[in-house]
Amino acid sequence: GKQLTYADLAGLARNIATTLQDAGVKPGACVGILASRSIQACAGLLGTLWVGATYVPISLKVPEERLLSVLDLLKPFALIVDVNGAKLLSERVLAACPHLILVPSEDTALELRSITDRKVCATRTLAAGADRPIEPVAVNAEDLGYILYTSGTTGVPKGVMISTGSVHHFVSVMQERYGLTQEDRVA
């Protein structure tokens, strides 16, 4: 039910990137995104890529044991959650979380800080990043763009690594085939 301009989304992504960069996230580091199809998830994905890191979407539908398994396998540098993702942060999950957790609101941050020693940051307001612009980090075709975890039905979930070159090729083929313009909207 919310609308953002591209400038608003870029501002939010920049703020997330700044927070990640200030925390020491380097190109190639993994950042988990435990979120629904929300503004926070989209901005988190863009902010992660902005600093050259690899994003890893984590489904909200996985049982707690699988979530713990993915966090253990992935060992993310940071975790970005939206309101729905925050509901899954039980004491056991928080104990397995990385040191940095980004949440959508200060209320959620305060609540989580009371039960964990992890650094919990509320995503800054849209205007906050405008005073300190950072440039997106350049990546190479072989750098990881994202990792998708398999269902793990045959045992331990496995991470499928997708390079930025593969993403570029896919987007180029889609553009060639469909001729998308700024008037089109796709996810």
PAZAPA-4460 file (N, C-alpha, C; in steps of 0.05 Angstrom, whole numbers, plus 32768, in hexadecimal, padded with zeros to 4 digits):
% residues 187
    n_x    n_y    n_z   ca_x   ca_y   ca_z    c_x    c_y    c_z   seq   type   mol
   8010   7FE8   8000   8000   8000   8000   8011   8019   8000     1      G     A
   802B   8017   7FFF   803C   802F   7FFF   8047   8033   7FE3     2      K     A
   804D   804C   7FDE   805A   8053   7FC4   8074   8062   7FC9     3      Q     A
   8088   805B   7FBA   80A2   8069   7FBB   80A9   8072   7F9F     4      L     A
   80B6   8089   7F9D   80C1   8091   7F84   80DC   8082   7F81     5      T     A
   80E6   8082   7F69   8101   8076   7F65   8115   8084   7F77     6      Y     A
   8113   809E   7F7A   8125   80AD   7F8B   8122   80A5   7FA8     7      A     A
   810A   80A0   7FB2   8106   8097   7FCD   8112   807B   7FD1     8      D     A
   810E   8069   7FBE   8119   804E   7FC0   8137   8050   7FBF     9      L     A
   8143   8060   7FAE   8160   8063   7FAD   816A   806E   7FC7    10      A     A
   815C   8081   7FD3   8164   808C   7FED   8164   8077   8003    11      G     A
   814F   8067   8003   814E   8052   8018   8164   803D   8013    12      L     A
   8168   8035   7FFA   817E   8022   7FF4   8199   802E   7FFB    13      A     A
   819D   8047   7FF5   81B6   8055   7FFC   81BA   8055   801B    14      R     A
   81A5   8059   802A   81A7   8059   8047   81AE   803D   8051    15      N     A
   81A3   8029   8045   81A9   800E   804D   81C6   8008   8046    16      I     A
   81CE   8010   802E   81EA   800C   8025   81FE   801A   8038    17      A     A
   81F7   8033   8040   8208   8042   8052   820B   8033   806D    18      T     A
   81F4   8029   8077   81F4   801A   8090   8206   8001   808E    19      T     A
   8202   7FF3   8078   8212   7FDB   8073   8230   7FE2   8071    20      L     A
   8236   7FF6   8061   8252   7FFE   805D   825E   8007   8078    21      Q     A
   8250   8017   8087   825A   8020   80A1   825F   8009   80B4    22      D     A
   8250   7FF3   80B1   8253   7FDC   80C2   826A   7FCA   80B9    23      A     A
   8275   7FD0   80A1   828C   7FC1   8097   8286   7FAD   8082    24      G     A
   826E   7FAD   8077   8267   7F9B   8061   8278   7FA2   8049    25      V     A
   8286   7F8E   803E   8298   7F91   8028   828C   7F83   800F    26      K     A
   8296   7F8A   7FF7   828D   7F7B   7FE0   8292   7F5D   7FE3    27      P     A
   827E   7F4E   7FDB   827F   7F31   7FDD   8273   7F26   7FF7    28      G     A
   826F   7F36   800B   8263   7F2D   8024   8246   7F26   801F    29      A     A
   823B   7F13   802E   821F   7F0C   802B   820E   7F1B   803F    30      C     A
   81F6   7F23   8035   81E3   7F31   8046   81C8   7F21   8042    31      V     A
   81BE   7F17   8058   81A4   7F09   8057   818D   7F1C   8057    32      G     A
   8178   7F16   8048   8160   7F26   8047   8148   7F14   804E    33      I     A
   813F   7F17   8067   8129   7F08   8072   8110   7F1A   8071    34      L     A
   8102   7F18   805A   80ED   7F2C   8056   80D9   7F22   8041    35      A     A
   80C1   7F2D   8042   80AD   7F28   802D   80B3   7F3A   8015    36      S     A
   80A2   7F3B   8003   80A5   7F4D   7FEB   809D   7F69   7FF4    37      R     A
   80AF   7F75   8002   80A9   7F8F   800F   80BD   7FA4   8005    38      S     A
   80B6   7FBD   800C   80C9   7FD3   8006   80E3   7FCE   8013    39      I     A
   80E3   7FC5   802C   80FC   7FC0   803B   810C   7FAA   802D    40      Q     A
   8100   7F96   8022   810F   7F81   8014   811B   7F8C   7FFA    41      A     A
   810C   7F9B   7FEB   8117   7FA6   7FD2   812D   7FBA   7FD8    42      C     A
   8129   7FCB   7FEB   813E   7FDE   7FF2   8157   7FD0   7FFE    43      A     A
   8152   7FBB   800D   8168   7FAB   8018   8178   7F9E   8003    44      G     A
   816B   7F92   7FEF   8178   7F86   7FD9   8189   7F9B   7FCA    45      L     A
   817E   7FB2   7FC4   818C   7FC7   7FB5   81A3   7FD2   7FC6    46      L     A
   819F   7FD6   7FE0   81B4   7FE0   7FF1   81CB   7FCD   7FF4    47      G     A
   81C4   7FB3   7FF5   81D9   7F9E   7FF6   81EA   7F9F   7FDD    48      T     A
   81DD   7FA0   7FC6   81EB   7FA0   7FAC   81FB   7FBA   7FAA    49      L     A
   81F1   7FD0   7FB5   81FE   7FEA   7FB3   821A   7FE9   7FBF    50      W     A
   821E   7FD9   7FD4   8239   7FD6   7FE0   8249   7FBF   7FD5    51      V     A
   823E   7FB2   7FC0   824C   7F9C   7FB3   824A   7F82   7FC1    52      G     A
   8238   7F80   7FD4   8234   7F67   7FE3   8220   7F55   7FD4    53      A     A
   821E   7F3C   7FDE   820D   7F28   7FD3   81F4   7F26   7FE4    54      T     A
   81DC   7F28   7FD8   81C4   7F25   7FE8   81BA   7F09   7FE7    55      Y     A
   81AD   7F01   7FFD   81A2   7EE6   7FFF   8186   7EE8   800A    56      V     A
   8172   7EE4   7FF8   8156   7EE5   8002   8151   7ECB   8013    57      P     A
   8144   7ECF   8029   813D   7EB9   803B   811F   7EB9   803E    58      I     A
   8112   7EA4   8037   80F5   7EA2   8037   80EA   7EA4   8054    59      S     A
   80D3   7EB2   8056   80C5   7EB4   8070   80B6   7E9A   8076    60      L     A
   80B4   7E88   8063   80A4   7E70   8067   80B4   7E58   8071    61      K     A
   80CE   7E5C   8074   80DF   7E45   807D   80DB   7E40   809B    62      V     A
   80DC   7E27   80A3   80DA   7E21   80C0   80F3   7E2C   80CE    63      P     A
   80F1   7E31   80E8   8107   7E3D   80F7   8121   7E2D   80F4    64      E     A
   811F   7E12   80F4   8137   7E02   80F1   8145   7E07   80D7    65      E     A
   8136   7E0A   80C2   8142   7E0F   80A8   814E   7E2B   80A7    66      R     A
   8141   7E3E   80B3   814B   7E5A   80B4   8166   7E59   80C3    67      L     A
   8167   7E4B   80D9   8180   7E48   80E8   8196   7E3B   80D7    68      L     A
   818E   7E27   80C8   81A1   7E19   80B7   81AC   7E2C   80A1    69      S     A
   819B   7E3B   8095   81A3   7E4E   8080   81B6   7E63   808C    70      V     A
   81AF   7E6E   80A3   81C0   7E82   80B0   81DB   7E76   80B7    71      L     A
   81DC   7E5D   80BF   81F5   7E50   80C6   8206   7E4B   80AD    72      D     A
   81F9   7E42   8097   8208   7E3E   807E   8212   7E58   8072    73      L     A
   8201   7E6C   8072   8207   7E85   8065   821A   7E96   8074    74      L     A
   8217   7E97   808E   8227   7EA9   809F   8227   7EC5   8094    75      K     A
   820F   7ED2   8092   820E   7EEC   8086   821B   7F01   8097    76      P     A
   8225   7F16   808A   8230   7F2D   8099   821B   7F3D   80A7    77      F     A
   8203   7F3E   8099   81ED   7F4E   80A4   81D3   7F40   809C    78      A     A
   81BD   7F47   80A9   81A3   7F3D   80A3   8190   7F55   80A1    79      L     A
   8181   7F57   808B   816D   7F6C   8088   8152   7F5F   808A    80      I     A
   8140   7F69   809B   8126   7F5E   809E   8111   7F74   809B    81      V     A
   80F9   7F6B   8093   80E2   7F7D   8093   80D1   7F76   80AB    82      D     A
   80B9   7F81   80AC   80A7   7F7C   80C3   80A1   7F5E   80C6    83      V     A
   809C   7F50   80AF   8096   7F34   80B0   80AF   7F23   80B8    84      N     A
   80C6   7F2B   80AE   80DE   7F1D   80B5   80E5   7F20   80D2    85      G     A
   80E0   7F37   80DD   80E6   7F3C   80FA   80D6   7F2A   810C    86      A     A
   80BE   7F21   8103   80AE   7F0F   8113   80BB   7EF4   8116    87      K     A
   80CD   7EED   8104   80DA   7ED3   8105   80F4   7ED3   8116    88      L     A
   80FB   7EEA   8121   8114   7EEC   8130   8110   7EE4   814D    89      L     A
   810D   7ECA   8151   810A   7EBF   816C   8126   7EC1   8179    90      S     A
   8127   7EBA   8192   8141   7EBB   81A0   8155   7EA8   8193    91      E     A
   814C   7E91   818B   815E   7E7E   817D   8168   7E89   8163    92      R     A
   8157   7E96   8153   815F   7EA1   813A   8171   7EB9   813E    93      V     A
   816B   7ECA   8151   817C   7EE0   8158   8198   7ED8   8160    94      L     A
   819A   7EC2   816E   81B4   7EB7   8177   81C5   7EAF   815F    95      A     A
   81B7   7EA7   8148   81C5   7E9E   8130   81C9   7EB4   811C    96      A     A
   81BE   7ECB   8122   81BF   7EE2   810F   81DB   7EEE   810F    97      C     A
   81E1   7EFD   80F9   81FA   7F0B   80F9   81FA   7F22   810D    98      P     A
   8210   7F2F   8110   8212   7F45   8124   8200   7F5D   811D    99      H     A
   81FB   7F62   8103   81EB   7F79   80FA   81D0   7F70   80EF   100      L     A
   81BB   7F7B   80FA   81A0   7F76   80F0   8193   7F91   80EA   101      I     A
   8189   7F94   80D1   817B   7FAD   80CA   815D   7FA7   80C9   102      L     A
   814E   7FB8   80D7   8131   7FB5   80DA   8123   7FCE   80D0   103      V     A
   8109   7FCC   80C9   80FC   7FE3   80BD   80F6   7FFB   80CF   104      P     A
   80F4   7FF6   80EA   80EB   800C   80FB   80FB   800C   8115   105      S     A
   80FB   8023   8121   8108   8026   813B   80FA   8016   8151   106      E     A
   80DF   8014   814F   80D1   8003   8162   80DA   7FE6   8162   107      D     A
   80DD   7FDB   814A   80E6   7FC0   8147   8103   7FBE   8151   108      T     A
   8113   7FD2   814B   812F   7FD1   8154   8130   7FD1   8172   109      A     A
   8121   7FE2   817F   8121   7FE3   819D   8118   7FC8   81A9   110      L     A
   8103   7FBC   819D   80F9   7FA3   81A7   810F   7F8D   81A5   111      E     A
   811C   7F8C   818E   8131   7F77   818A   814A   7F7C   819B   112      L     A
   8151   7F95   819E   8168   7F9C   81AF   8165   7F92   81CB   113      R     A
   814C   7F91   81D4   8147   7F88   81F0   814B   7F6A   81F4   114      S     A
   814D   7F5B   81DE   8150   7F3E   81E1   8169   7F32   81D3   115      I     A
   817A   7F44   81C8   8192   7F39   81BB   81AA   7F4C   81BE   116      T     A
   81C1   7F41   81BB   81D9   7F51   81BC   81E2   7F5A   81A0   117      D     A
   81D3   7F53   818C   81D9   7F5A   8170   81D4   7F78   816D   118      R     A
   81E3   7F84   8159   81DE   7FA0   8153   81C5   7FA1   8141   119      K     A
   81B0   7FAE   814B   8197   7FB0   813C   8193   7FCD   8135   120      V     A
   8191   7FD3   811B   818E   7FEE   8111   8174   7FF1   8102   121      C     A
   8166   8007   8107   814F   800D   80F7   8159   801B   80DE   122      A     A
   814D   8013   80C7   8154   8020   80AE   814F   803E   80B0   123      T     A
   8162   804D   80A8   8160   806A   80AB   8149   8075   8099   124      R     A
   8141   808D   809F   812C   809A   808F   8136   809F   8073   125      T     A
   8123   80A2   8061   812A   80A6   8045   813D   80BD   8040   126      L     A
   813B   80D2   804E   814B   80E9   8049   8167   80E7   8056   127      A     A
   816B   80D4   8068   8184   80D4   8077   819D   80CF   8067   128      A     A
   819B   80BF   8051   81B3   80B9   8042   81BB   80CF   802E   129      G     A
   81AA   80E3   802A   81B0   80F7   8016   81C8   8108   801D   130      A     A
   81CE   810A   8037   81E5   811A   8040   8200   810C   803C   131      D     A
   8200   80F2   8037   8218   80E3   8034   8216   80CF   801D   132      R     A
   8216   80D9   8005   8212   80C7   7FEE   822A   80B4   7FEB   133      P     A
   8225   809B   7FE5   823A   8088   7FDF   8235   807D   7FC3   134      I     A
   824A   8078   7FB5   8248   806D   7F9A   8244   804F   7F9B   135      E     A
   8234   8044   7F8A   8232   8027   7F88   824D   801A   7F81   136      P     A
   8253   8004   7F8E   826C   7FF5   7F89   826A   7FE7   7F6E   137      V     A
   827E   7FE9   7F5E   827F   7FDB   7F44   8285   7FBE   7F49   138      A     A
   8277   7FAD   7F3A   827B   7F90   7F3D   8283   7F84   7F22   139      V     A
   828F   7F6D   7F22   8296   7F5E   7F0A   8282   7F49   7F04   140      N     A
   8282   7F3F   7EEB   826E   7F2B   7EE3   826F   7F12   7EF4   141      A     A
   8287   7F0B   7EFE   8289   7EF2   7F0D   8282   7EF6   7F2B   142      E     A
   827F   7F0E   7F34   8277   7F13   7F50   825B   7F09   7F55   143      D     A
   8256   7F00   7F6E   823C   7EF5   7F75   8228   7F0C   7F78   144      L     A
   8211   7F09   7F6B   81FB   7F1C   7F6E   81E9   7F14   7F85   145      G     A
   81E2   7EFA   7F85   81D1   7EEF   7F9A   81D3   7ED1   7F9C   146      Y     A
   81CA   7EC7   7FB2   81CA   7EAA   7FB7   81AD   7EA2   7FBF   147      I     A
   81A4   7E8D   7FB2   8189   7E82   7FB8   818D   7E67   7FC5   148      L     A
   8180   7E62   7FDB   8182   7E48   7FE8   816D   7E35   7FDE   149      Y     A
   8175   7E1C   7FD9   8162   7E07   7FD1   8150   7E00   7FE9   150      T     A
   813C   7DF0   7FE3   8129   7DE8   7FF8   8135   7DD7   800E   151      S     A
   814B   7DC8   8007   8157   7DB7   801B   8148   7D9D   8020   152      G     A
   8136   7D96   800D   8126   7D7E   8011   8137   7D64   8010   153      T     A
   814E   7D65   8004   815F   7D4D   8003   8175   7D4E   8018   154      T     A
   8173   7D61   802B   8187   7D64   8040   818B   7D81   8047   155      G     A
   81A4   7D89   8047   81AB   7DA4   804E   81A5   7DB7   8036   156      V     A
   8199   7DCE   803B   8195   7DE2   8025   81AF   7DE9   8018   157      P     A
   81AF   7DED   7FFE   81C7   7DF5   7FF0   81C3   7E10   7FE3   158      K     A
   81D8   7E20   7FE4   81D7   7E3B   7FD8   81DE   7E3A   7FBB   159      G     A
   81CC   7E45   7FAA   81D1   7E47   7F8D   81DB   7E63   7F88   160      V     A
   81F4   7E66   7F7F   8200   7E80   7F7C   81FC   7E8B   7F60   161      M     A
   81F1   7EA3   7F5E   81EB   7EB0   7F45   81FE   7EC8   7F42   162      I     A
   820D   7EC8   7F2D   8221   7EDE   7F28   8213   7EF7   7F1D   163      S     A
   8220   7F0D   7F20   8215   7F26   7F15   8215   7F25   7EF7   164      T     A
   8228   7F16   7EEB   8228   7F12   7ECE   8210   7F03   7EC4   165      G     A
   8207   7EEF   7ED3   81EF   7EE0   7ECC   81D6   7EF2   7ECD   166      S     A
   81D5   7F03   7EE2   81BE   7F16   7EE4   81BF   7F29   7ECD   167      V     A
   81D6   7F34   7EC7   81D8   7F47   7EB0   81CF   7F3A   7E96   168      H     A
   81D7   7F21   7E92   81CF   7F13   7E79   81B1   7F10   7E78   169      H     A
   81A5   7F08   7E8F   8188   7F04   7E90   8179   7F1E   7E8A   170      F     A
   8182   7F34   7E97   8174   7F4E   7E93   8178   7F57   7E76   171      V     A
   818F   7F52   7E6B   8194   7F5A   7E4F   8181   7F4B   7E3C   172      S     A
   817E   7F31   7E40   816C   7F21   7E30   814F   7F2B   7E33   173      V     A
   8147   7F30   7E4C   812C   7F3A   7E51   8127   7F55   7E43   174      M     A
   813B   7F66   7E45   8139   7F80   7E38   8136   7F7D   7E19   175      Q     A
   8147   7F6C   7E0E   8146   7F67   7DF1   812C   7F5B   7DE9   176      E     A
   8122   7F49   7DF8   8109   7F3B   7DF1   80F0   7F4D   7DF5   177      R     A
   80EF   7F5B   7E0B   80D6   7F6A   7E12   80D8   7F88   7E0E   178      Y     A
   80EF   7F93   7E0A   80F2   7FB0   7E05   80E7   7FC1   7E1B   179      G     A
   80EE   7FBB   7E34   80E3   7FC9   7E4B   80EC   7FE6   7E4A   180      L     A
   80DA   7FF8   7E53   80E0   8015   7E55   80DB   801E   7E71   181      T     A
   80E1   8037   7E77   80DC   8042   7E92   80BE   8042   7E9A   182      Q     A
   80AD   803E   7E87   8090   803D   7E8C   8087   8022   7E96   183      E     A
   8098   800D   7E92   8091   7FF2   7E9A   8098   7FED   7EB7   184      D     A
   808A   7FDA   7EC3   808F   7FD3   7EDF   8090   7FB4   7EE0   185      R     A
   80A7   7FAA   7EE9   80AA   7F8D   7EEC   80B9   7F88   7F06   186      V     A
   80B6   7F70   7F11   80C5   7F68   7F29   80D4   7F4F   7F22   187      A     A
***
